[in-house]
């Protein structure tokens, strides 16, 4: 079963403009499948090379002659982070022939971690991040299963909870034991597993690196470096606080989330909806799930934050353009939500023109002047209409 990805049209547009398009995202998120679908759609002859495949790597022992021999085709390099030395060669080939759509680079690390590509291909490459399947892509009728199992295509397509759980546990183990070390993480697999499990236990909370460091028996600077790797490999998200033009004492540490809800639930040993509904992190899980339906779809001009003051006024998500907050969103796992006084104070502090309370399935209704309760599907439509989502 192949699902059309929401980014398909955007990537096709990039292929018509840029000589190099880099699609980054976590392992198993569907980058290769998407690249094949797009090239089939536009009927472009292509050469696919998997840089974890020995036969494909053999073709690139002397890469310059081989790449020149296929100059009439679109060359797709999968898991390109395995061969960073190829970036200068791609630059020279592109400089000699700047036709659009010459290369598609697929990488399981962020551009910040693929630093050599950023240096070598500046001005020649367009980056796009492919995330797990979103609720928009899977269909709104399946939100509970999507929330439980997450958006990795293989987990989503599993026929039952047990099969999805088995796949997710295998995915986590492979990432910890093989993929993170290949990206350069120096932590042992045991340390990585412990750190990732601790991140799951504080999902949705203010990040306290000292607490993590003490629990792991390592320095704060080492924890910070390890978290950088987890973030650049798309496993966690650190949501920064908004504190521009606010005179109050504010919390200035980020909040931390496991990005995919299925991975979070596997780390928490949540195996079914019944166990999720009774879990202490139910609200935090729902909060992170809603964030991941919004943040990856934001226009580049929109930044995501949270807001919290030292005296407890807070809101879960603030969408800003430049230094100006335009939307505040409080996320509640209740279709009849009650907001704390501190949330209304946060709305007033931020002076956002649009304020929403995101619930699982409530119909739209006003809670107060300029504060609307809505379900997550309706919220996405509102944000789209406001021009904040792609």
Buried (B, 14 or more C-beta within 10 A) or exposed (E): EEBEBBBEEEBBEBBEEBBBBBBBBBBBBBBBEBBBBBBEEEEEEBBBBBBEEEEBBEBBEEBEEBBEEBEEBBBBBBBBBBBBEBBBBBBEBBEEEEEBBBBBBBBBBBBEBBEBBBEBBEEBBBBBBBBBBBBBBBEBEEBEBBBBBBBBBBBBBBEEBEBBBBBBBEBBEEBBEEBBBBBEBEBEBEBBBBBBBBBBBBBBBBBBBEEBBEEBEBEBEBBEBBBBBBBBBBBBBBBBBBBEEBEEEBBEBBBBBBBBBBBBBBBBEBBEBEBBEEBEBBBBBBBBBBBBBBBBBBEEEBBBBBBBBEEEBBBBBBBBBEEEBBBBBBBBBEEEBEBEEBBBBBBEBBEBEBBBBBBBEBEEEEBEEEBBBBBBBBBBEBBEEBEBBE
